[in-house]
C-alpha cells in the first residue's frame, strides 16, 4: 500500500533518518572498545546507551510519521508500529521484526539503569546489531523514493 506524504512529513522523516545515521556512526566508533574496557568505563557505557536509545526513538518517530498518513489507528506499542510498517510495505518482515526487538531494547535502556541494566547485553548489541539501523533507513528511503 502506497501512501501520500506531504513535503513537511517527508522532510521530517529525512531529518530523522540523518539523525539515525549520525548516531549509528558514533556507535560504530565505540565498537572498537574491548569488552573489558567497555565494562569498566561508565562514561563509555553512558554514551553507548544514550545513542542507542535516541537512535531507536528516532526510528519509532519515523514509523509514527509514516503511519499517521495511513487511514489506520496508531498501534499501541512501539514494536507494533514496526509491524504496521511491514503491512504498509515500508519494511521487510525481517527488518520489522528486528526493529520491534530494538523497541524492546529501548524500553530496557529507558527504564533500567545502574545494577538493573545488563552491560554485557548492551555491549553485545553494540557489536552485533548496528547494521539494522542503516537497513531500516534504506528501506524507508526506498519507500519514499517510489
VOGU-3710 file (C-alpha; in Angstrom, 3 decimals, decimal comma):
1> xxxxxxxxxx> 0,000/0,000/0,000  1,497/3,318/-1,099  0,551/6,349/0,975  0,730/10,009/0,038  3,014/12,042/2,261  3,269/15,821/2,275  6,611/17,577/1,880  6,762/18,608/5,542  6,344/15,000/6,685  8,935/13,774/4,203
11> xxxxxxxxxx> 11,386/16,476/5,329  10,887/15,481/8,976  11,450/11,821/8,102  14,622/12,643/6,157  15,932/14,705/9,097  15,312/11,782/11,446  16,966/9,334/9,030  20,039/11,580/9,013  19,987/11,698/12,824  19,876/7,883/12,974
21> xxxxxxxxxx> 22,858/7,760/10,599  24,833/10,127/12,862  24,005/8,108/15,991  24,930/4,883/14,202  28,266/6,374/13,143  29,046/7,332/16,741  28,052/3,860/17,948  30,222/2,267/15,247  33,207/4,198/16,604  32,559/2,626/20,012
31> xxxxxxxxxx> 32,701/-0,902/18,560  36,481/-0,770/18,815  36,232/-0,848/22,613  37,340/-4,158/24,039  34,709/-5,886/26,158  36,630/-5,420/29,416  37,352/-1,780/28,592  33,665/-1,121/27,911  32,501/-2,900/31,068  34,941/-0,898/33,217
41> xxxxxxxxxx> 34,197/2,532/31,720  30,938/4,086/32,917  31,348/7,092/30,618  31,582/4,893/27,517  28,580/2,882/28,699  26,545/6,070/29,115  27,427/7,255/25,609  26,526/3,913/24,033  23,293/3,564/25,995  22,130/7,077/25,133
51> xxxxxxxxxx> 22,984/6,824/21,437  21,156/3,504/21,169  18,136/4,961/22,942  17,862/8,086/20,793  18,522/6,195/17,542  15,721/3,744/18,328  13,424/6,587/19,384  14,110/8,375/16,083  13,219/5,170/14,201  9,984/4,990/16,191
61> xxxxxxxxxx> 9,268/8,629/15,334  9,768/7,784/11,650  7,321/4,900/11,992  4,749/7,190/13,605  5,105/9,802/10,860  4,566/7,178/8,168  1,629/5,537/9,946  -0,050/8,863/10,681  -0,673/9,279/6,942  -2,465/5,924/6,732
71> xxxxxxxxxx> -6,153/5,507/7,458  -5,441/3,086/10,284  -5,148/3,717/14,007  -1,742/4,152/15,561  -0,622/0,819/17,050  -0,439/0,890/20,859  3,162/-0,319/21,206  6,361/0,746/19,516  7,067/-2,815/18,368  3,650/-2,955/16,710
81> xxxxxxxxxx> 4,422/0,271/14,850  7,220/-1,510/13,015  4,867/-4,409/12,249  2,450/-1,876/10,772  5,232/-0,555/8,529  5,623/-4,076/7,195  1,880/-4,226/6,481  2,159/-0,886/4,666  5,030/-2,263/2,528  7,562/0,139/4,003
91> xxxxxxxxxx> 9,702/-2,508/5,742  10,582/-6,104/5,020  9,379/-8,687/7,515  12,927/-9,226/8,752  13,532/-5,523/9,330  10,158/-5,027/11,024  10,882/-7,920/13,379  14,372/-6,653/14,169  13,198/-3,093/14,775  10,410/-4,408/17,001
101> xxxxxxxxxx> 13,093/-6,098/19,091  15,040/-2,821/19,090  11,959/-1,077/20,511  12,005/-3,570/23,377  15,707/-2,896/23,913  14,951/0,838/24,019  12,496/0,192/26,850  15,194/-1,670/28,764  17,575/1,260/28,266  14,990/3,856/29,268
111> xxxxxxxxxx> 13,650/2,105/32,357  16,649/0,242/33,769  19,871/1,756/34,983  22,771/1,036/37,258  22,661/-2,533/38,514  19,400/-3,235/36,676  20,968/-2,803/33,231  22,952/-5,703/31,781  26,104/-4,067/30,416  27,093/-7,332/28,709
121> xxxxxxxxxx> 23,806/-7,265/26,777  24,351/-3,655/25,718  27,892/-4,494/24,576  26,515/-7,437/22,593  24,038/-5,156/20,826  26,862/-2,722/20,101  28,948/-5,453/18,497  26,210/-7,266/16,583  23,126/-5,127/15,922  24,169/-1,788/14,433
131> xxxxxxxxxx> 23,555/-2,941/10,861  19,797/-2,806/11,434  19,751/0,982/11,605  21,091/1,555/8,067  18,862/-1,258/6,762  15,811/0,402/8,344  16,783/3,812/6,956  17,462/2,405/3,488  14,067/0,690/3,370  12,331/3,906/4,474
141> xxxxxx> 14,187/5,953/1,840  13,380/3,388/-0,853  9,716/3,561/0,109  9,709/7,365/-0,022  11,534/7,439/-3,371  8,902/5,320/-5,115
//
